Amino acid sequence: MNRAERIYKDIITLPMAEREKLFSLIARKGFDKDYYAYDEVFDDIPSTFTIKKTSEYMDVAEITIRRWAKEGKLSFHKVGKNYVFLVDDLRKLKQKMLRKSIKG
């Protein structure tokens, strides 16, 4: 998979609010050079999500996210009393779930 395909897949798996932020950022900064590194495009996107953001991203209820974390289906870290989820882990899980649903 080439870089453009990887970036496109990353974009379409983002929650709509994050895609809007990304496109707004691109519109503000414009395309003032021919090549952008991956990190330059995605540096404004958070690396972790809260339970609420995770449930929006995964398109499930917050209680489901809590259950998945408790069952070990979804890895998490605790920051104080809060659960945080790595976006990269969520992206992988979402892609895995999409593949399973396609296979039926």
KATALIN-V642351 format. One record per residue. N is the residue number from 1. SS is DSSP state (A for helix, B for strand, O for the rest). PSI is psi in degrees with one decimal (NA if undefined). Layout:
# KATALIN-V642351
N&SS&PSI  N&SS&PSI
This chain:
# KATALIN-V642351
1&O&130.5  2&O&171.7  3&A&-44.0  4&A&-41.3  5&A&-40.7  6&A&-43.8  7&A&-43.1  8&A&-45.5  9&A&-38.9  10&A&-40.5  11&A&-46.1  12&A&-16.9  13&O&-5.0  14&O&150.0  15&O&154.1  16&A&-41.0  17&A&-39.0  18&A&-37.0  19&A&-40.8  20&A&-41.7  21&A&-43.5  22&A&-49.2  23&A&-31.7  24&A&-43.0  25&A&-44.5  26&A&-42.3  27&A&-40.2  28&A&-45.1  29&A&-25.1  30&O&-174.0  31&O&77.0  32&O&1.5  33&O&164.6  34&O&-24.2  35&O&130.8  36&O&132.9  37&O&154.4  38&A&-46.9  39&A&-32.6  40&A&-34.2  41&A&-40.2  42&A&10.4  43&O&-21.7  44&O&-7.9  45&O&131.6  46&O&153.5  47&O&-13.3  48&B&154.9  49&B&151.0  50&O&176.8  51&A&-43.7  52&A&-50.0  53&A&-37.1  54&A&-42.9  55&A&-37.0  56&A&-44.4  57&A&-43.4  58&A&-9.2  59&O&44.9  60&O&167.8  61&O&155.5  62&A&-37.1  63&A&-33.2  64&A&-41.3  65&A&-43.9  66&A&-41.8  67&A&-45.3  68&A&-39.7  69&A&-45.1  70&A&-38.3  71&A&-10.2  72&O&5.0  73&O&-26.4  74&O&118.4  75&O&150.0  76&O&168.0  77&B&151.1  78&B&131.2  79&B&102.0  80&O&-124.6  81&O&-2.5  82&B&143.3  83&B&135.8  84&B&146.6  85&B&134.0  86&B&129.5  87&A&-39.7  88&A&-40.4  89&A&-41.3  90&A&-41.5  91&A&-44.4  92&A&-44.1  93&A&-42.1  94&A&-42.7  95&A&-40.0  96&A&-42.6  97&A&-38.5  98&A&-41.7  99&A&-41.3  100&A&-41.5  101&A&-30.5  102&A&-41.7  103&A&-26.1  104&O&NA
